[in-house]
Amino acid sequence: MKKCLCLLATLLGLTSTISAQEVKFEEYDLSNDLHVILHKEDAAPVVTVGVMYQIGAKDEIEGRTGFAHFFEHLLFEGTENIERGKWFDIVSANGGSNNANTTQDRTYYYETFPSNKLEIGLWMESERMLHPKIEKIGVDTQNEVVKEEKRQRIDNAPYGKIIYRTGIDNHLFKVHPYGRSVIGSMDDLDAAELDEFIGFNEKYYNPNNAVLVVTGDIDIAETKALIMDYFGTIENNAESNVKLEITEPAIEETRYATEYDTNIQIPAYIFSYITPKSVEKDAYTLDYISSILTGGNSSRMYKRMVDKDKVALQVLAFNQANQDYGTYTMGAIIKGEPDWDILKSTMDQEIKKLQTVLISDKEYQKLQNQFETNYVQANSSVEGIAASLATYYMLQGDANRINKQLDIYRTITKEDIKRVASTYLNPNQRVEIKYLSGTDPATDATKQ
């Protein structure tokens, strides 16, 4: 969801000067089990207030998919003290910006304000947690918003099923709910009654299922007092949610699939694999592998398939490490009439090189420089630091991983890259997807 309003650009620009030094923070729990993380950074008079809830698409029940993402929209509708439709007006009037996003594992909301408006950010997020208005008019309104988002991003967008993985994860995961898309089913949302949305809120939007992060130009003692005032008395409506551990059987034989897209003229060929979860070092190593194979015009697959062999217009890769499992997807947008055997063998040859030959010292140093730059950029603003602290605490169990991440990348060796490629990127462990122009013949047949 992109609901950004204007913040003073000069204030955000100043935060980019923050260097790649240790991120110092303080964390504690309120009596209602809300976890709080505070980070003081006075490089610019800006603060971010973020609340992350442990509720994502994987937590939904069959027949009611899309609820987590739907709430990302619904909880901007208003509260008992914020008139419906006025949320963004309040943020804008106070020089702020706000946004929210949902993944398979969590939902995150945040506001960024000038630092003298900290209390407004805390008040608004406490309002969202304490007593949002969940009414039929809001549900109906956001239902149409979500449908339009799906049309724009997936149904009517070229390669939308690849970008948003709706045509990939369903082929990878047959048991684990990661096989469902984050945006969910529009039929499920249409069928849901108002009481179901109210019940979803009562189950998941509680202090004991959330982490509150405040970063930026703050006075720690004053911020703690405000947090106690606004969040300390919020009661939990439900017991702590017990997360079920669902094991996805390993892929042991190559799976083949075909996806269709009426918005494209040029087909694509995709390999996708199930990989380790985000806390494991091998997940970080796969970031390196993704960069080596498809990270820009100097990557191996680009130079081989686009520049040299001229069988592809572009190469692509998505390495995504989630809380339970990761996925690694690579592929090519095809140039000319597709020769699937050549495409497959070319990609496999590049993977095989990684599995059998250590990368060069030059390539290795380039990787380390690149990921150090990425780390600095990710934590160069109070917004980025807030998101990182919340994510590491909630999904990896340790907020201080914000200070360990770069060290993890630095400890990855050339031998690790070779080992990880050999362990996870084999033909019998993947789904191979032909992504074609047009409509699915099977779907067309059912309409006749």
C-alpha positions, 0 to 999 in steps of 0.5 A: 500500500502506498499512502505516503503524504508529504514530510518536509523533504529537507528533514528526511534528506538530513537523515541520510548523513547517518553513518554505518555505526552501531545502532544503539537502542533500549527495549523493554516490556509494558505490563500488557506485554507490548514490547517497546524499542527506543532509538535516539538519533539527533542528526535531524529533528525527525521521529518515526513511530512504528507498530508491527503486529505478528499477523501476516498472510500465513496466519489466515484460515482457509476460506478467509484469505486476504484478511491481513492485507485487508486490515493494512487498509481498513485500519486507516478508516478511523477510530473513536477519536479520529473521524473516518477519512481524516487519518491522512489529513491529520498526518499531513497537517502536522508535517508528517508522512505515513505508510503500511505494508503486509507480508506473509509474516507481519503487518507494519504501520508507521508515521514519520513526523517532525520531532515536536509532533512525537505525541501525535504519532503515539496517539494515532498508533494507540488509537489504531490499537485501542479502538479502531472503528470497524464498520460496514461502510469502511469494509465496503470502501476498502474492499473496492480499494483492495480489488483495484490494487489487485487489478493494478499490481497483478491482474493488469500489470505485465509480469505481475504474477512474477513480481508479486509471486502469485504465480510462483509460491503456489507451485512451491508450497503445497502444505505451508500457507506461504503458498497463498498470496498476500493479497488473498482471494477477493471472493473470500473478502466478499463472503466475509461478514462484519463480525469476522473482521471485528473478530480478526481485529480482537484476535491479532491487534493486541499489545501482546502481539505487537512491537512499538518502535520509536526512533529519532530525535527523542528524549528517552524519559519523556518518550517513555512517559508518553508511551505509558500514557498512550499504550500502558492501559490498553488491555489484551483482548485475546491470549497470546497467539500460538503459532503453529509450526507447519512443515513443507515437505522438501521438493525432491523431483523437478516440478513443471508449471505454466503460467499465463499473462494477457499483459505481456508479449514476451515470455519468461522462464523461471526457476524457483527453490525453497530455501532457508528461513531468515535467521540462518546464515545460508539465507544471507549467502543466497543474497550473495548468490543472487547478486552474482547471478543476476545483480545488474548488468555486470552479473554473470547471467546478464553478461552471458544471456543478454550480452553474449548469447543474446537469448534474453532481454533481461534476467531477474532474481528474487531472494526472499527469506521469511520467518519459516522458509525462504524462496529463491527465484531466478529467470530470464525474459526471453529474446526471440522465439523461445528455445526452452532447452537452451534457456534451461541449460544456460541457467544451469551452466551458470549455477553449476559454475558456482557449485564447482568453482570458487568465485574470484577475489575481485568478485568476492570483494565487490560483493562485500562492498555492495552489501556494506553499501546496502546496509548503510542505505537501509539504516540511513534514516530513522524510518529504516532503523525503525523498520529494521529494529521491529523486523529483527525483534519480531521475525528473528527474535533479536532486535540487535541483529541490526548490528550483527547483519553486516558481520554475518555478510562479512563472515560468508566465505567463497567456500560458503557460496559454493556450498550453498549453491550446491545444497539448495540450487539443484534441478530436483529441488525446484519448480520450472515455470514457463510464463507465457502470453495469453490466457490459460487454455484450461480456464478458457475451457471452463468458461465455455 
